[in-house]
Amino acid sequence: MICKSNSDIAYSSLIFTLVVALIVTIILISSQPEIDTRQKCRFRNGTTGICVQNSKCYVREKFTGLYIGDDCGGSSDLTCCLQEHILPEGIKDFEIHENFNHFRNKKCGIVHRYNHHADRQTHDSEFPWIVSLGHINNHLHLKFTCGGSMISEKYILTTAQSVMPLEPEFKLSVIRLKHSRSSKHEEDRHLDIKEFKIIPHSRFDPINLKNDIALIKLDTEIDFESYKITPVCLPLEKEDKIQHELIAIGKKSRSSRRRPRLLVTQVNNHECAKTLNELKGAANFGNKSGEIIKVDLHLTENQICVYKDSLDSNCQDEHGMPLQSLSTFRGNTIWTQHGILSIDYSSCELPIIYTNVRKYLRWIFDNIEQ
């Protein structure tokens, strides 16, 4: 029999006491309610909210104008949100919208022909969702200077500046779709629509071009099958990061009916804004008179900055045109639209800014009637 000394017994007793105390402490801490360390904010009616990323608050549009002060640090990426309206981790605000499944199950983005190594010009019917927006001035002169894309039988996606031109004498007058219905004459392959409703973002900033997005609702649905038109797909994937090669669609030259197809590379928004602010000038923000507008750019997550991989003689493109990529969905290769051309420059070496479509999916779904 081995006998323990009094010191051994005392040491064992101390260890046992410490272990019990640690277990009790852990139980007490775990039973306490979790302390919310997120920054608080307040609505005008006195209700307390929490500062969260815009995409994390499901009903933020409902409370526009109720937010008080600068409690969220003045960041355009944060919003004051009620606790019960904060989305669970991993869930996007557009995924629980009633229009999500309608677009998820829609036939879209069909690839007709594509080989960017063989030809840098688009082919007829390659992107049948692209439309041209015609503006008319006081002298009844019609100019097609902006673009857009069909996302459904009744809705076109474009920029707010395209439907609310910075020059007041110009007014959106006609929407031209190019279809593939059989015809002997080229002019007969255009469908001009003059009855529609414009839906610009309510918080569009014409100076800094924030929230530069709009929908055009057609009075009559387009018979896609009859005109051989398909809509482009919206970016409904779980992953926020764009995983595929990006393609920009350029402006047609006077000598060609075909549009240039341009490979582009996405760059960091902070570095992009820094570059543009250092080299400020020669900016064309949709001003059809060619007037130079100089502003300090502060890009947000709602914008995408890209550089053209190859320089093109026609560097200024049409606002409202889509930024696209090929992706795979349910085993099919499709075209998905990620951006809408918002800001471009006369210099080919400067980056181009697109409105980030994914960040506005909730807004799109909110403003579409099925």
TORMI-172129 format. One record per residue (C-alpha): x, y, z; residue in three letters. Coordinates in steps of 0.25 Angstrom, whole numbers, plus 5000, padded with zeros to 4 digits. Each point is the difference from the previous one (the first is absolute). Last residue first. Example, Ala and Ser with C-alpha at 12.3 -4.5 7.8 and 13.67 -1.06 7.14 Angstrom:
REM TORMI-172129
505549965029Ser/499449865002Ala/
REM end
This chain:
REM TORMI-172129
481951574750Gln/500350145004Glu/501450045001Ile/500550125009Asn/500349925013Asp/500749894992Phe/500950114994Ile/500350065013Trp/500349865006Arg/501049974989Leu/500750145002Tyr/501349955005Lys/500149894990Arg/499850104989Val/501350075003Asn/500050144993Thr/501150004991Tyr/501350095000Ile/501050004989Ile/501550025002Pro/500950094993Leu/501049964989Glu/499050024988Cys/499950155004Ser/498650064996Ser/499549955014Tyr/498849915004Asp/499150005012Ile/498749925001Ser/500049884992Leu/499149895006Ile/500649895007Gly/500049855003His/499149944989Gln/500049854999Thr/500249934986Trp/499749855001Ile/500749864999Thr/499049895005Asn/500349905010Gly/499050055010Arg/500750144999Phe/501450024994Thr/500650144998Ser/500350094988Leu/500350145004Ser/499350134998Gln/500150155002Leu/498850064994Pro/499750134992Met/499350115008Gly/501050114995His/500549984986Glu/501549994999Asp/501150104999Gln/501349944995Cys/499849994985Asn/501449974995Ser/500149885010Asp/501149965010Leu/500049865004Ser/499849945014Asp/499050115003Lys/500150045015Tyr/498949985010Val/499350065012Cys/498749945006Ile/499150095008Gln/499049975012Asn/501249965008Glu/500350155001Thr/500850094991Leu/500450145005His/500350084988Leu/500350155001Asp/499350084989Val/500450064987Lys/499050024989Ile/500550034986Ile/498950044990Glu/499949914988Gly/498650054997Ser/499449865002Lys/500450005015Asn/499949865003Gly/501050015011Phe/501250024991Asn/501350035007Ala/501250074993Ala/500550035014Gly/500549945013Lys/501349934999Leu/500349995015Glu/498549985003Asn/499949894990Leu/501249935005Thr/499550015015Lys/498649954996Ala/500649884993Cys/500949975012Glu/498850005009His/499149924991Asn/501049894998Asn/500049954985Val/499249924991Gln/500649964986Thr/499350034987Val/499949924987Leu/499350084989Leu/499049974990Arg/499950114989Pro/498650024995Arg/499549974986Arg/499350094991Arg/501350064994Ser/500550134994Ser/499450095010Arg/500649935011Ser/499149915010Lys/500350035015Lys/500649895008Gly/499549875007Ile/500949965012Ala/500449865003Ile/500449955014Leu/500749875002Glu/499449925011His/500049995015Gln/499350135004Ile/500150005015Lys/498650015008Asp/499849855000Glu/498649945002Lys/499750024985Glu/498850094995Leu/500850094991Pro/498850034990Leu/499949934987Cys/499850074987Val/498750004993Pro/499749924987Thr/499550054987Ile/499649914988Lys/498950114996Tyr/498949895001Ser/500649935012Glu/500250135007Phe/498650054999Asp/500350145006Ile/499050045011Glu/499350134998Thr/500150135008Asp/501549985002Leu/500650025013Lys/501350075000Ile/500949975012Leu/501150105006Ala/501349995006Ile/501150115003Asp/499949985015Asn/501250105002Lys/500350084988Leu/500850115007Asn/499250124995Ile/498849934995Pro/499749935013Asp/498949894999Phe/499349985013Arg/498649974994Ser/500749904990His/499450034987Pro/498749934995Ile/499650054986Ile/498649964994Lys/499849954986Phe/499350034987Glu/500950034988Lys/500649874996Ile/500849984987Asp/500249864995Leu/501249994990His/500149884991Arg/499250084989Asp/501150104998Glu/501049884996Glu/499149974988His/499749864995Lys/499449955013Ser/499949885009Ser/499950035015Arg/501350025006Ser/499850125009His/500650135003Lys/499350085011Leu/499850154999Arg/499550085012Ile/499450144996Val/499850135006Ser/501050035012Leu/500050155001Lys/501250094996Phe/499850155003Glu/500349985015Pro/501549964997Glu/500449915012Leu/499149894994Pro/498949935009Met/499849874993Val/501549974997Ser/500450085013Gln/499249895008Ala/500849894994Thr/499449884992Thr/499249885002Leu/498849974991Ile/498749945005Tyr/498849944993Lys/500349874995Glu/501249985010Ser/501450055002Ile/500250074987Met/501250085000Ser/500450154998Gly/500650104991Gly/500350154999Cys/500350104988Thr/499049974990Phe/499750144995Lys/498650064995Leu/500050144995His/498650065003Leu/500550145002His/499750005014Asn/500949875002Asn/499749864998Ile/500649885007His/500149864995Gly/500449885009Leu/500649884993Ser/499749865005Val/500949885003Ile/499249875004Trp/500449944987Pro/501549985003Phe/500549924989Glu/498850034991Ser/500950064989Asp/501549985003His/500850085010Thr/501450044996Gln/501349965006Arg/500149874992Asp/500749875001Ala/500650015014His/498650055005His/499349884996Asn/498550005002Tyr/498849954993Arg/498549995005His/500250005015Val/498750015006Ile/500050105012Gly/498649975004Cys/498949905003Lys/499350045013Lys/500149915012Asn/500950095008Arg/499250124996Phe/498749955005His/500649945012Asn/500650135005Phe/498750084997Asn/499449975014Glu/501250055007His/500849915010Ile/501249984991Glu/500150154997Phe/500450045014Asp/501249905000Lys/500049895011Ile/501449955005Gly/499850065014Glu/498650035003Pro/499450134995Leu/499850115009Ile/498550055000His/499649955014Glu/501250095005Gln/499550124993Leu/501050064991Cys/500850134998Cys/500849994988Thr/501549984996Leu/500750014986Asp/499750154999Ser/500950025012Ser/499650125008Gly/500649945013Gly/498749915002Cys/499550105011Asp/500050124990Asp/498750065004Gly/498649944999Ile/499549894991Tyr/498550024996Leu/500350054986Gly/500049864994Thr/499449905010Phe/499249924990Lys/501349994991Glu/500749935011Arg/499149885000Val/501049884999Tyr/501250065008Cys/501249924997Lys/500350054986Ser/500250145006Asn/501049965009Gln/499650025015Val/499850115010Cys/499049965010Ile/498650065003Gly/499350075012Thr/498650054998Thr/499850145004Gly/499050044989Asn/501150074993Arg/500949874999Phe/501249985008Arg/501349934999Cys/500849905008Lys/501449954997Gln/500249855001Arg/500549955014Thr/498849925003Asp/500249935013Ile/499649855000Glu/499049975011Pro/500749935012Gln/499949855001Ser/501349974993Ser/500750095010Ile/499449935012Leu/500349864994Ile/501550044997Ile/500150065014Thr/499549875006Val/501049924992Ile/501150095004Leu/499749995015Ala/499949854999Val/501349994994Val/500650095010Leu/499549935012Thr/500549864994Phe/501450064998Ile/500050065014Leu/499649865006Ser/501149934992Ser/501050105006Tyr/499549995014Ala/500049844999Ile/501450014995Asp/500550095011Ser/499449915010Asn/500849894995Ser/499449884993Lys/500249865004Cys/500249894991Ile/499549865004Met/
REM end
